[in-house]
Amino acid sequence: MRDYVALTKPTIMLLVIFTGASALLIEGSLLDEPLRLVLFLIGLYLTGGSANALNQYFERDIDARMSRTSKRRPLPQQRIPATRALVFSIAIGVVGVALLLAIFNWLTAALSLATILFYGFFYTLYLKPRTPQNIVIGGAAGAMAPVGAWAAATGAMAVEPWLMFLMVFLWTPPHFWALALYCKDDYVKAGLPMMPVVKGEAATLQKILVYSALLILVSLLPVFYGSGVLYLVLAGWLGWKFWSLAWRAWRVRTDAVYRKLFGYSIVYLFALFMAMIVDALLIRFVDLPALLS
């Protein structure tokens, strides 16, 4: 059972679930319906996990050649037959989409199905082996959770979840390129055209700086859509630290710094979304003027 769970990439899904839950908490309408909130997160895990399991099924030979994945993933270690992994990935995807359609609406189900098809097939089979922009384009799939969550809660779109989408979308390249910089040899062995392999270290670091700057700018935009001073201060501080590490990586260029940037990028995104949650809940439930008077 643990191996089947590993097919869904649970550590990545933790981030997806968290960003989706953040949108639900910020939007707020499902706070009075905790069962529906939990059912959405289950559907989100099943559909996201399906996309990740399809990715591992199609990349099982590549994963076997990479030291980072060959000893950690169940298919390269032959702990699960490939056919069963494929059946499992399709089955949880069908159940997840059906759940979202039955409990919520067609828009939520359609967004989830599109994510499965985009990441599980288009990104894995076409983008990843063909272009160094694979992470940039493919990052759209991992960023869709807030949009899907908002659609589940409201049946419609709004600016706020798309800002959250942009944050995750712009965060993905510097996050994964930092990993690719210190795992470059793995990608060379696998024959994957990751940015450090194709364009080199200096070009990759330049792009990390560009995407980091864009990410920091976008992270401040929620202030124009209802976020308060607390969020502005925390987002500014977290962004400054992210930029500092990206700039240090550009100057120092060692695996140790790349690892530190990769590690902080995870902390950064969790902390940024947590700041949005706390700020939104304070605005909704706490009468600050009365508290300060």
PEDA-V181619 format. One record per backbone hydrogen bond with DSSP energy under -1.0 kcal/mol. CO is the residue of the C=O (numbers start at 1). NH is the residue of the N-H. If there is no record, write none. Layout:
# PEDA-V181619
co:CO nh:NH
co:CO nh:NH
This chain:
# PEDA-V181619
co:1 nh:5
co:2 nh:6
co:3 nh:7
co:5 nh:8
co:6 nh:9
co:9 nh:13
co:10 nh:14
co:12 nh:16
co:13 nh:17
co:14 nh:18
co:15 nh:19
co:16 nh:20
co:17 nh:21
co:18 nh:22
co:19 nh:23
co:20 nh:24
co:21 nh:25
co:22 nh:26
co:23 nh:27
co:24 nh:28
co:28 nh:31
co:30 nh:33
co:33 nh:37
co:34 nh:38
co:35 nh:39
co:36 nh:40
co:37 nh:41
co:38 nh:42
co:39 nh:43
co:40 nh:44
co:41 nh:45
co:42 nh:46
co:43 nh:47
co:44 nh:48
co:45 nh:49
co:46 nh:50
co:47 nh:51
co:48 nh:52
co:49 nh:53
co:50 nh:54
co:51 nh:55
co:52 nh:56
co:53 nh:57
co:54 nh:58
co:55 nh:59
co:57 nh:60
co:59 nh:63
co:60 nh:64
co:62 nh:65
co:66 nh:70
co:69 nh:72
co:69 nh:73
co:73 nh:77
co:74 nh:79
co:75 nh:78
co:81 nh:85
co:82 nh:86
co:83 nh:87
co:84 nh:88
co:85 nh:89
co:86 nh:90
co:87 nh:91
co:88 nh:92
co:89 nh:93
co:90 nh:94
co:91 nh:95
co:92 nh:96
co:93 nh:97
co:94 nh:98
co:95 nh:99
co:96 nh:100
co:97 nh:101
co:98 nh:102
co:99 nh:103
co:100 nh:104
co:105 nh:109
co:106 nh:110
co:107 nh:111
co:108 nh:112
co:109 nh:113
co:110 nh:114
co:111 nh:115
co:112 nh:116
co:113 nh:117
co:114 nh:118
co:115 nh:119
co:116 nh:120
co:117 nh:121
co:117 nh:122
co:118 nh:123
co:119 nh:124
co:121 nh:125
co:122 nh:126
co:122 nh:127
co:123 nh:128
co:127 nh:130
co:127 nh:131
co:131 nh:134
co:133 nh:137
co:134 nh:138
co:135 nh:139
co:137 nh:140
co:138 nh:141
co:141 nh:144
co:144 nh:148
co:145 nh:149
co:146 nh:150
co:147 nh:151
co:148 nh:152
co:149 nh:153
co:150 nh:154
co:151 nh:155
co:159 nh:163
co:160 nh:164
co:161 nh:165
co:162 nh:166
co:163 nh:167
co:164 nh:168
co:165 nh:169
co:166 nh:170
co:167 nh:171
co:168 nh:172
co:171 nh:175
co:172 nh:176
co:173 nh:177
co:174 nh:178
co:175 nh:179
co:176 nh:180
co:177 nh:181
co:178 nh:182
co:179 nh:183
co:183 nh:187
co:184 nh:188
co:185 nh:189
co:186 nh:190
co:187 nh:192
co:192 nh:194
co:194 nh:198
co:195 nh:199
co:200 nh:204
co:201 nh:205
co:202 nh:206
co:203 nh:207
co:204 nh:208
co:205 nh:209
co:206 nh:210
co:207 nh:211
co:208 nh:212
co:209 nh:213
co:210 nh:214
co:211 nh:215
co:212 nh:216
co:213 nh:217
co:214 nh:218
co:215 nh:219
co:217 nh:220
co:218 nh:221
co:220 nh:223
co:221 nh:224
co:222 nh:225
co:222 nh:227
co:228 nh:232
co:229 nh:233
co:230 nh:234
co:231 nh:235
co:232 nh:236
co:233 nh:237
co:234 nh:238
co:235 nh:239
co:236 nh:240
co:237 nh:241
co:238 nh:242
co:239 nh:243
co:240 nh:244
co:241 nh:245
co:242 nh:246
co:243 nh:247
co:244 nh:248
co:245 nh:249
co:246 nh:250
co:247 nh:251
co:248 nh:252
co:249 nh:253
co:254 nh:258
co:255 nh:259
co:256 nh:260
co:257 nh:261
co:258 nh:262
co:259 nh:263
co:260 nh:264
co:261 nh:265
co:262 nh:266
co:263 nh:267
co:264 nh:268
co:265 nh:269
co:266 nh:270
co:267 nh:271
co:268 nh:272
co:269 nh:273
co:270 nh:274
co:271 nh:275
co:272 nh:276
co:273 nh:277
co:274 nh:278
co:275 nh:279
co:276 nh:280
co:277 nh:281
co:278 nh:282
co:279 nh:283
co:280 nh:284
co:281 nh:285
co:282 nh:286
co:286 nh:288
co:287 nh:291
co:288 nh:292
co:289 nh:293
